[in-house]
Amino acid sequence: MKDQTLFDKIDLHLIRVLHTVLTERSVSRSALRLGMHQPAVSAALRRLRDLAGDPLLVRSGTGMVPTPAGLRMIEPAGHILRSAEVMFSDARRFDPATARHTFTLAASDYLDPFFLPRLVAHIKAQAPLCGIEIHPLSGDSDYHRHLAQGEVDVVIGNWPQPPDDLHLGRLFGDEVVCLVSRNHPAVRRGWDVEAWLQAEHIAPTAMHPGARGVIDSHLATLGLTRNIVARCPHFSLIPAMVASSLLVLTTGRHFCERFLEQLPVDILPCPVTFPRLMYYQLWHERTHGSPAAQWLRDSIRSVATALRQDDPASEEAPIPALRRASAEGRSARATKRSAA
């Protein structure tokens, strides 16, 4: 039959090329991601076009975009790849010492600067044949979609209210403090709430237009607004900006303390009382039972625990990974959190 003949011409590698080309929208980037030579990807794309009877990917301006037929193929192709991963990878135990696997995570750069370096060192020490890809968690990143499509295994960051439709694991908490230049007037004379609100603040660029971060969301509940005069999408660059100005950065103590010996900055208490910043790892149902993904989440939790132990002032303890789904599950989590 014609359909059977067509099916016999399609293999899993071709489906992987199809999904990668349609999501990357670039043959050269697809070749890098697949670990293939660009001519080989181009040849595979020609086969796919012949099989589909459609160009699948066409040039638009300086880039390329999927055709309507190509767009319709993205989710089915992703589903086939995820099913194959479950069938062949998750059916056997994950042995980090011998496994060949690529871990992919997205993380905010306002984490403790030591966290990701230690995590990478841990993974490479325990799983030397595995690769690691770290993506920024920025305003342009749709982490829900990346997790659902299997493009990212885990997302690490902090949220006032973590999303209810993803699995959750709490990593650590942190005290909210202010980082300022040693020449800032508040270093000598201190400040009250009004002086802090009127000071010139720098904040990370919002995740999306109109969004508030953890600091400003809490201030809004108190009916307060601070004077933000600068925003920067690269959180790790902000301390250097603070050091050479009168800007005030309000964030977690762990992050600020890493810069005390590198820059002429000081840490001041914040005159507004904030709840502790809570950092989480989030993951999708599709990787919840994957042995490799479970090992990655355990590694993340282990590194977070080690960092807390390095800081005697930290009193937060992580809670077990819990699925955020039903009302019953949320009630159980509330009970566990209150006991933590």
C-alpha positions in Angstrom: 0.0 0.0 0.0 1.1 3.5 -0.7 0.8 4.6 3.0 2.9 1.6 4.1 5.6 2.4 1.5 5.7 6.0 2.8 6.0 4.7 6.4 8.9 2.4 5.5 10.8 5.4 4.3 10.6 7.2 7.6 12.9 6.5 10.5 13.4 8.0 14.0 16.5 9.9 12.9 14.5 11.6 10.2 11.8 12.5 12.7 14.5 14.0 14.9 15.9 16.1 12.1 12.4 17.2 11.2 11.6 18.4 14.7 14.9 20.1 15.2 14.8 22.0 11.9 11.2 23.1 12.4 11.9 24.4 16.0 15.3 25.9 15.3 14.2 27.4 12.0 17.8 27.2 10.8 19.7 24.4 9.1 23.1 25.6 10.5 21.7 25.7 14.1 20.1 22.4 13.7 23.3 20.8 12.5 25.1 22.1 15.7 22.3 20.8 17.9 22.2 17.4 16.2 26.0 17.0 16.0 25.7 16.6 12.3 27.4 18.3 9.3 25.3 20.9 7.6 25.2 19.1 4.2 23.8 16.0 6.0 21.0 18.1 7.6 20.2 19.7 4.2 20.0 16.2 2.6 17.7 15.0 5.3 15.5 18.1 4.8 15.3 17.4 1.1 14.1 13.8 1.9 11.5 15.2 4.3 10.3 17.6 1.7 9.9 14.8 -0.9 8.0 12.7 1.6 5.7 15.5 2.7 5.2 17.0 -0.7 5.7 20.4 1.0 8.7 22.7 1.4 8.2 22.6 5.3 10.6 25.4 5.9 10.9 28.5 3.7 12.9 31.7 3.7 11.3 34.9 5.2 13.4 38.0 5.3 16.8 37.1 6.8 15.5 33.9 8.5 13.3 30.9 7.8 9.8 30.0 8.9 7.8 26.7 8.9 5.0 26.4 6.3 1.5 25.6 7.7 2.2 21.9 7.0 5.5 22.2 8.9 3.8 23.9 11.9 1.3 21.0 12.1 4.2 18.5 12.2 6.0 20.0 15.2 3.9 18.6 18.0 3.4 15.1 16.5 7.1 14.8 15.8 7.9 15.9 19.3 5.4 13.3 20.6 7.1 10.5 18.6 10.5 11.5 20.0 9.3 11.7 23.6 7.6 8.3 23.2 10.8 6.8 21.8 12.8 8.3 24.7 10.4 6.7 27.2 10.5 3.4 25.4 14.2 3.0 25.1 15.8 5.2 27.8 13.4 5.1 30.7 13.0 1.3 30.4 16.4 0.8 31.9 18.1 2.3 34.9 20.3 5.4 34.6 23.9 4.7 35.4 25.7 8.0 35.6 29.1 6.5 35.4 28.5 5.0 31.9 25.5 6.9 30.5 25.7 9.0 27.4 23.0 11.7 27.9 22.6 15.4 27.5 21.0 17.3 30.4 19.3 20.6 29.6 18.3 23.1 32.1 17.2 26.8 32.2 18.3 28.9 35.1 18.1 32.5 36.3 21.5 34.3 36.6 20.4 35.8 40.0 21.1 32.4 41.6 24.0 32.1 44.0 27.0 32.6 41.5 28.5 29.4 43.0 25.5 27.3 42.3 25.8 26.5 38.5 29.6 26.1 38.6 29.2 23.5 41.4 26.3 21.8 39.6 28.3 21.4 36.4 31.3 20.1 38.4 29.1 17.6 40.2 27.5 16.3 37.0 30.9 16.0 35.2 32.4 14.2 38.2 29.5 11.8 38.6 28.5 11.4 34.9 31.6 12.1 32.9 30.2 11.0 29.5 27.1 13.2 29.8 26.7 16.7 28.3 25.2 19.7 29.9 23.3 22.6 28.2 22.4 25.6 30.3 19.9 28.1 28.9 19.1 31.6 30.3 15.7 32.0 32.0 14.8 35.4 30.6 11.9 37.4 29.5 12.1 35.8 26.1 12.0 32.2 27.4 8.6 30.3 27.4 9.7 27.8 29.9 6.3 26.1 30.0 6.6 25.3 26.3 10.3 24.3 26.6 9.5 21.8 29.4 6.4 20.4 27.7 8.3 19.9 24.4 11.2 18.3 26.1 13.6 21.0 25.1 14.5 21.6 28.8 14.6 19.0 31.6 14.4 21.4 34.6 13.9 25.1 35.2 15.5 26.7 38.2 14.5 30.1 39.6 12.4 32.0 42.1 8.8 32.9 41.8 6.3 34.6 44.3 3.9 31.8 43.4 5.3 28.9 41.4 3.0 27.7 38.6 0.4 25.1 39.7 0.7 22.9 36.5 4.3 21.8 37.0 6.1 19.6 39.4 7.9 21.5 42.1 11.0 21.0 44.3 12.1 23.7 46.8 15.8 24.2 46.9 16.7 26.9 49.4 15.6 30.2 50.8 17.5 33.5 51.1 17.2 36.7 53.1 16.4 39.9 51.2 19.1 42.6 51.6 20.5 45.6 49.7 23.7 45.8 47.8 25.2 49.4 47.6 28.5 51.1 46.8 30.7 51.7 49.8 30.3 55.4 49.0 26.5 55.3 49.2 25.2 57.8 51.9 23.2 55.0 53.5 26.4 53.2 54.5 27.2 56.0 56.8 23.8 57.2 58.0 21.5 54.3 57.4 18.0 54.7 56.0 14.3 54.3 56.9 11.5 53.1 54.6 10.9 56.4 53.0 14.6 57.0 52.2 14.9 53.5 50.8 11.9 54.0 48.5 13.2 57.3 47.2 16.7 56.0 46.6 17.7 55.2 43.0 17.1 51.4 42.5 18.2 49.1 39.8 16.2 46.0 39.0 16.3 43.1 36.6 14.3 43.5 33.3 10.8 42.1 33.7 10.1 38.6 32.5 7.4 40.0 30.2 5.8 43.5 29.7 4.0 44.6 32.8 5.3 41.8 35.0 6.5 42.5 38.5 9.4 40.7 40.1 9.3 39.2 43.6 10.5 42.5 45.3 8.0 44.8 43.6 5.1 42.3 43.9 5.6 42.3 47.7 5.8 46.1 47.8 2.5 46.3 45.9 0.8 44.2 48.6 2.0 46.9 51.1 0.9 49.8 48.9 4.5 50.8 48.3 6.4 51.7 45.1 10.2 52.1 44.9 12.1 54.5 42.6 13.5 52.2 39.8 15.7 54.2 37.5 17.6 51.4 35.8 16.9 47.9 34.6 19.2 45.3 33.2 18.5 41.8 31.7 21.9 40.5 32.9 21.7 40.2 36.7 25.3 39.2 37.1 26.4 42.6 35.7 24.3 44.6 38.1 26.8 44.5 41.1 29.5 46.2 39.0 26.9 48.9 38.1 26.1 49.4 41.8 29.8 49.6 42.7 30.3 52.6 40.5 27.1 54.5 41.2 24.5 55.3 43.9 22.2 52.6 42.6 20.6 50.1 45.1 20.1 46.4 44.3 17.7 44.6 46.5 18.0 40.8 46.2 19.2 37.7 48.1 22.1 37.8 50.6 23.8 34.7 49.0 24.1 36.5 45.7 25.4 39.7 47.2 28.0 38.1 49.5 29.8 36.7 46.5 30.8 40.2 45.4 32.0 41.7 48.7 35.6 40.7 48.0 35.5 41.5 44.2 33.9 45.0 44.3 33.8 48.1 46.5 30.3 47.3 47.7 28.5 46.7 51.1 25.4 44.9 52.2 22.8 46.8 54.1 19.6 45.5 55.7 16.4 46.5 53.9 14.1 48.7 56.0 11.1 47.0 54.5 10.4 43.5 55.8 10.3 40.9 53.1 9.6 37.2 53.2 12.5 35.0 52.3 13.2 34.5 48.6 12.4 30.9 47.7 14.2 29.1 44.9 12.7 26.1 43.2 13.3 23.6 40.5 10.3 22.9 38.2 9.8 20.1 35.7 7.1 18.7 33.5 5.0 15.5 33.9 6.8 14.1 30.8 10.1 13.7 32.7 8.7 13.0 36.1 9.4 9.3 35.9 12.6 9.4 33.8 15.6 7.9 35.7 18.0 10.3 34.0 15.8 13.3 34.9 15.4 12.1 38.4 19.2 11.8 38.8 19.5 15.4 37.5 17.0 16.7 40.0 18.6 14.8 42.8 22.0 16.3 41.8 20.5 19.8 41.8 19.0 19.3 45.2 22.3 17.9 46.5 24.3 20.9 45.3 21.7 23.3 46.8 21.9 21.4 50.1 25.8 21.6 50.1 25.6 25.4 49.5 23.2 25.8 52.4 25.6 23.8 54.7 28.4 26.2 53.7 26.2 29.0 55.0 25.5 28.6 58.8 23.0 31.4 58.7 20.7 29.5 56.3 17.9 27.7 58.1 15.8 26.6 55.1 15.4 22.9 54.4 14.3 21.6 51.0 11.0 19.7 50.8 10.6 16.6 48.7 9.6 17.0 45.0 5.8 17.2 44.8 3.4 17.3 42.0 1.3 20.4 41.7 -1.9 19.1 40.3 -5.0 18.5 42.4 -6.5 20.4 45.3 -5.8 17.3 47.5 -2.1 17.5 46.4 -2.0 21.3 47.2 -3.4 20.6 50.6 -0.9 17.9 51.3 1.9 20.2 50.2 0.7 23.0 52.5 0.9 20.6 55.4 4.4 19.4 54.5 5.6 23.0 54.0 4.3 24.0 57.4 6.1 21.2 58.9 9.4 21.9 57.1 
